[in-house]
């Protein structure tokens, strides 16, 4: 089953795996920037690391959209639901953290982008899992779709406040 996930019929890597590898590369570059920031503290390095991490989340989001997820049992859907809730809470906390007075505009925008991409990634993962299981209520599916929009509205409120 795992080799089916990794390779397509032609032997090349699937689109999902290519996007996951891109996400891994961007996350590794973000880690390098954060390690460099330990030795040479600069807010520009923090902003670049957050932007790379946001790009990694967006690549993960596109991988989730390209993934043909199987029908999952209820226990796995509950696990993905808890991951969705934790990711959504982390997105909201990132938006609220970025509103500090001592942070520059570049760091704030990078943090807002990271929060938006995180909410998109976990929302898409939860929606894809629910979409394959037809017995889930429509309100739960709607919540998984509306959560990234709620985070974007919170970002806009924080920007214009």
C-alpha atoms as one frame of an Amber mdcrd trajectory, in Angstrom:
protein
   0.000   0.000   0.000   2.814   2.367   0.812   4.514   1.928  -2.562   1.182
   2.711  -4.208   1.136   6.008  -2.318   4.695   6.892  -3.363   4.732   5.930
  -7.035   2.308   6.428  -9.882   1.650   3.907 -12.653   4.539   5.305 -14.705
   7.037   4.841 -11.890   7.494   8.520 -11.097   6.635  10.062  -7.752   3.031
  11.087  -7.239   2.064  14.750  -7.057   1.303  14.385  -3.365   4.792  13.067
  -2.580   6.480  15.758  -4.682   4.591  18.429  -2.770   5.419  16.805   0.553
   9.103  16.807  -0.360   8.835  20.501  -1.198   7.247  21.074   2.201  10.083
  19.147   3.865  12.698  21.217   2.053  11.074  24.511   2.998  10.728  23.404
   6.618  14.416  22.434   6.684  15.401  25.835   5.283  13.235  27.461   7.937
  15.071  25.496  10.610  18.414  26.612   9.175  17.265  30.244   9.349  16.123
  29.815  12.942  19.451  28.224  13.916  21.295  31.084  12.206  19.083  33.486
  14.146  20.420  32.028  17.400  23.956  33.089  16.487  23.122  36.359  14.702
  19.873  37.679  16.106  17.947  39.664  13.519  14.237  40.107  13.061  14.716
  39.731   9.302  15.949  36.153   9.832  12.905  35.420  11.963  10.612  36.821
   9.291  12.334  34.773   6.548  12.074  31.629   8.698   8.374  32.235   9.275
   7.804  32.881   5.569   9.610  29.636   4.681   7.532  27.780   7.246   4.368
  29.325   5.794   5.475  28.167   2.352   5.983  24.715   3.793   2.438  24.745
   5.167   1.076  25.863   1.801   2.976  23.034   0.092   1.463  20.680   2.662
  -1.960  22.120   1.872  -1.490  21.442  -1.828  -0.276  17.909  -0.999  -3.443
  17.296   1.002  -5.527  18.501  -1.932  -3.641  16.174  -4.317  -3.892  13.162
  -1.989  -6.549  10.559  -2.739  -7.399   9.826   0.849  -8.970   6.447   1.597
 -12.184   6.047   3.568 -11.033   6.249   7.160 -12.534   4.615  10.246 -14.170
   6.805  12.853 -11.186   6.624  15.211  -8.883   8.108  12.546 -11.418  10.816
  11.753 -11.525  11.701  15.441  -7.715  11.893  15.433  -7.780  14.200  12.393
 -10.495  16.237  14.096  -8.286  16.759  17.124  -5.359  17.716  14.850  -7.692
  20.189  13.139  -8.739  21.703  16.478  -5.135  22.000  17.684  -4.052  23.551
  14.373  -6.924  26.012  14.459  -6.108  26.990  18.040  -2.441  27.442  17.096
  -3.474  29.658  14.169  -5.568  31.881  16.419  -2.771  32.069  18.992  -0.274
  33.020  16.270  -2.520  35.847  15.116  -2.943  37.119  18.660   0.811  36.782
  19.365   1.716  38.788  16.262  -0.269  41.752  17.518   2.477  42.714  19.983
   3.655  46.318  19.933   7.363  45.448  19.748   7.124  43.413  16.545   7.922
  44.916  13.173   5.538  44.863  10.248   7.561  42.201   8.390   7.443  39.812
  11.330   3.719  40.475  11.819   2.904  39.789   8.160   5.031  36.618   8.174
   3.254  35.408  11.308  -0.152  36.197   9.804   0.780  34.250   6.665   1.945
  31.312   8.782  -1.340  31.321  10.724  -3.404  31.448   7.523  -1.436  28.650
   5.851  -1.638  26.473   8.985  -5.412  26.886   9.151  -5.700  26.072   5.430
  -3.595  22.929   5.841  -5.443  21.462   8.827  -8.836  22.542   7.458  -8.194
  20.828   4.132  -6.936  17.663   5.835 -10.028  17.407   8.017 -12.380  18.222
   5.132 -10.789  15.614   2.859 -11.181  12.973   5.575 -14.812  13.943   6.152
 -15.626  14.189   2.459 -14.765  10.538   1.847 -17.016   9.411   4.714 -20.525
  10.223   3.572 -22.159   9.637   6.947 -20.640  12.730   8.576 -22.988  15.658
   9.192 -22.844  18.575   6.798 -22.358  21.045   9.637 -19.056  19.396  10.570
 -17.915  19.570   6.943 -18.946  23.219   6.839 -16.950  23.923  10.014 -13.828
  22.460   8.465 -14.307  24.727   5.445 -15.188  27.843   7.429 -12.307  27.632
   9.914  -9.662  29.067   7.516 -12.078  31.871   6.631 -12.523  32.648  10.328
  -8.747  32.877  10.772  -8.489  35.189   7.743 -11.224  37.419   9.182  -9.347
  37.527  12.507  -6.192  38.538  10.651  -8.038  41.334   8.860  -9.533  42.551
  12.129  -6.081  42.586  13.736  -4.578  44.438  10.768  -7.153  47.205  10.750
  -7.554  47.512  14.496
